[in-house]
């Protein structure tokens, strides 16, 4: 079967039982986009290209499962008023975990991506897999127990929360985002910078065994970029540009390390070996200081070194040089900055990066055509994006 066809209103579904899940995702996505106002079955058929009969069957199943409900009636141009349907956000939830080098932050979000619960805890990736898994499992179980009132013990998650899409309030799974490099397809870690002992550890399978629910693992920057691309994470602050579906942008995360999440043509770009986005380890000074990755003069070591010395403007300039290389390679539309270090001085980093990109644009003769720079606020951007690793496929958004 060929690729998905399109109309001027978006992707067109196929009236085939074999792709019913795809069609359901299209309908769910339109229900979510309609918000509380809802959308009629006729509009769903027009916008998906599905027959009214197919839409009726899909919406009936969604209502039966608790994912859709009536949102009133709307006057029509002829005949009886049309019933409109809306998404039921509380019908499903996902946990997103940001596993950083020195702390964990977990959020529970509903189908709309709204955060309904949050927890954080200190940890050290250097403590080893056993200790770290204990913290992750405990925080996830506690979060779900507090927010949903079930599974307040780690052992109870498997029995009480593994229902998937079976009913209202169900947990779809857990998304974990952490520093790379890693294999997001198998959920296996590679040599995490500064923590080589994690190389080859099957994090996904280990957490599935502990929690008894589906688990997806990805790099922190990829998760954040995914969340930003579907418009659920943070938002650009200080009047800066925002990110949404479609287009191409880079999310640069400066915290305990430095990495990038790349969205090209609306999709997260991971590369053939899932190694795209190792932004911090591009060498910009051949005889520079040694980096924990084993190279010298990487953007990360130069940038974090300037931060450690309190030279934030220099750190912003170095970040801008790296961003300029990225813009030159990919010709992206937007650069977004985030992470705890950026959050401490957002104006300094936005101005510093923007100055470097503006100078590059002038040299290239585009002048006012410099790529805009924005900042993404909040401490849970990565965690919210990690939850989207579970939610995005429900609405037809591929994450692989």
TAUR-V386054 format. One record per helix or strand. SS is the DSSP state (H for helix, E for strand). FROM is the first residue (numbers start at 1). LEN is the number of residues. If there is no record, write none. Layout:
ss = <SS & SS>
from = <FROM & FROM>
len = <LEN & LEN>
This chain:
ss = <E & E & H & E & H & H & E & E & H & E & E & E & H & H & H & H & E & E & E & E & E & H & H & E & H & E & E & E & E & H & E & E & E & E & H & H & E & H & H & H & E & H>
from = <6 & 10 & 17 & 39 & 41 & 52 & 68 & 82 & 89 & 92 & 103 & 115 & 125 & 129 & 156 & 164 & 170 & 182 & 188 & 192 & 195 & 196 & 203 & 215 & 220 & 236 & 249 & 258 & 267 & 279 & 283 & 290 & 296 & 298 & 299 & 312 & 334 & 340 & 346 & 367 & 372 & 381>
len = <2 & 2 & 21 & 2 & 8 & 14 & 7 & 6 & 3 & 8 & 8 & 8 & 3 & 20 & 6 & 3 & 9 & 2 & 2 & 1 & 1 & 3 & 9 & 5 & 10 & 2 & 6 & 7 & 2 & 3 & 1 & 1 & 1 & 1 & 10 & 19 & 5 & 5 & 18 & 3 & 5 & 14>
